[in-house]
Amino acid sequence: MHTVLQVLSTAAALASVGLGIFLGVKWAPPGSRYNARPILWGMTAVGVGLLVLGTWMGLVWTPPEREMGQVYRIIYVHVPAMWMSLLALVLNFCFCVAYLFKASWKKDAMAEASAEIGLLFGTYGLVLGSIWGKPTWGVYWDWDPRLTAMAIMLVTYVGYTALRRFVEDPEKRAVWSSVVGIISGINTPIVWQSVKWWRSLHQVQSTPKTVDPDMVLALRVNAWASLILLTLFLLHRYRIALATREAEVALPDALPPDATSGVSPPRGTPTEVL
C-alpha cells in the first residue's frame, strides 16, 4: 500500500509540474495565442476536487490522534502549506542563482512569482501552526527553533518583495533581488532541519511508517491538491510578471527576445530564453 501511494504521489507531482512547465512555455509569455483554458480549468477542477476530498478525509474519515485527539486534524492543511512554501522558496533560490549566471526576464519573472507564492503559503502555514500551538502547547507562539527559523525566513522574503517594489530599474531590480533571494534561501535547509538539530516543542517530521495509513492517505490527498493549486498560482503570477516586464520597457527595441520575438535587445539587456 505504501509503495502504491508513493507511486501515485510521484505521478501526481510529475504531472502537475509537467503541465506547469508546458503552460509556462506555451501560454504564459505575453502575446501568446495558445488556448490554455481547457487545461487550466481541468487543473482547477482536479485541485478543488482533491481539496474537498482531502478536507472530508481529514475531518471525518481519519481516526483521532492518540495523544492530541481531534486537534491534530489541522495537520492536513498546515503541513501541505509548509511543504508548498518551502518548495516555492527553493524554486526562488534556484531561479535567482540562474539569473546571476545568465540573465533572462523569464528567470527573473519566475523568481518573483515563486517568492510571492512561497510567502503566501508560508504565512498561511505559520498562522495555522500558531492556532495548533494554542491547545497543544498552551500558547499561540513560542520561540521554538522551527517557528523562529520560519518566521525569520518569511521576514526576509517580505524584504525581497519590498525591494522589488522600490527599485524602478528592471535590470538593477533583478540583480539586487536575486542576491537577496539567494541570501534568504540559505535559511530553507535550516528551517527543514531545525527540529532535528535543536530538539524543542515542535515535533520531528513523521514518516509513513510512524503514522496511521488512513492519516497518510488523507495527508497525501491534501498535498496533491496543494501542489496543483501551487502550480496554478505560480503560472498566473508568472504570466503577470512577464507582462509587467513588457510594460516596463516602453520601447519595442528595448525588449529582450524572451519577452517578444524577432527583436534585437540593446547592449546589457538580459537575453537568454529560459
Secondary structure, DSSP 8 states (H G I E B T S, - for coil): -HHHHHHHHHHHHHHHHHHHHHHHHHTSSTT-----HHHHHHHHHHHHHHHHHHHHIIIIIS--BTTTBTGGGGHHHHHHHHHHHHHHHHHHHHHHHHHHHS--HHHHHHHHHHHHHHHHHHHHHHHHHHHHHHHHHSSS----HHHHHHHHHHHHHHHHHHHHHH--SHHHHHHHHHHHHHHHHTHHHHHHHHHHHS-SSS-----TTTS-HHHHHHHHHHHHHHHHHHHHHHHHHHHHHHHHHHHHS-SGGGS-TTTSTT----TTS-----
